[in-house]
Amino acid sequence: MNPVNPPDLECDVVVVGAGAAGTAGAIALARSLRSVVVVDAGEPRNAVSDHAHNVLGREGVRPLDLLAAGRAEAEDYGVRFLDDRAVVARRAGNRIELVLLGGATVRARRLLLASGLVDELPDVPGLREFWGSSVLHCPYCHGWEVRGQRIGVLGRGPNSLHQVLLFRQLSPHVTLFRHTMDELPAEDRAQLDALGVEVREGRVRGVSGTDGNLVVDLDGSPVGVQALVVAPRFRVRGDLFAQLGGELTPHPLGEFVATRPGGATDVPGVWAAGNVADLAAMVSVASGAGVLAGASINADLVAEDARRAVALPVA
């Protein structure tokens, strides 16, 4: 990231995050003739992945290529992008003001938070090196690519059992490394036995090998798998929301910004879309949420403009 230092800017809507949600929202707003500034720190969650899936018409597209194409489309509609990081959010009269790391200030009538989240992996050496390729978590994002393979699941809690069942749909060769999971209830153990899922006891001490050929160190004993499934903790980028008085909503896998239909939050003038508001949102879902949020923001501004028009003296 190379922060820029432009003059202070005024706009109708400032968007934080140029992922699928933020860019789609910016386009929807710009197509309604709203002035839009997008502030992006250049840290897309799916940058480590080679392909994005379940994207209608762009199946298997490289995520960074998809974002670049979206940015070009937004710029064609007049959206301005600032490659910078918003570090302070505050009220300035009837505006929301963002102070950027590069020193500039952006003032806007509305704010769309599309800042996404960070995947916090278990503290197991080697996981990060293979994250997004042979270490994965979502069967809908990566499952087809590992169908029929030897798949391990790193046990952390109840969600790990859910992952086992989802990936068992894709392969008959699934092993659950119980790791830090509690002892399995008899009913769950019976289900896994009936599905042919092997349960391995002990702690996973590390992961090594190469993509597609991982070696799991299970208390000193090597176990070979072709893919390893983990359940990250999802840490949303919610600092700006908190600075404006918002509170994150707890979730078993992390926290999120709660929204009403259309993306409005309980903080006046602030909308949210994408993973910051929906921990499970894939690319296509995040994009759709961004469009809806953009439409909702525009409708809110239209209503405000109409009220102001009534209050103005007739020329």
Secondary structure, DSSP 8 states (H G I E B T S, - for coil): --------EEEEEEEE--SHHHHHHHHHHHTTT--EEEEE-S--GGGG-S-B-S-TT-TTB-HHHHHHHHHHHHHHTT-EEEES-EEEEEEETTEEEEEETTS-EEEEEEEEE---EEEE--S-TTHHHHBTTTEE--HHHHTGGGTTS-EEEE--SHHHHHHHHHHHTT-S-EEEE-TT-----HHHHHHHHHHT-EEE-S-EEEEEEETTEEEEEETTEEEEESEEE---EEEE--HHHHHTT---EEETTEEE----TTSB-SSTTEEE-GGGT-TT--HHHHHHHHHHHHHHHHHHHHHHHHHHHHHS---
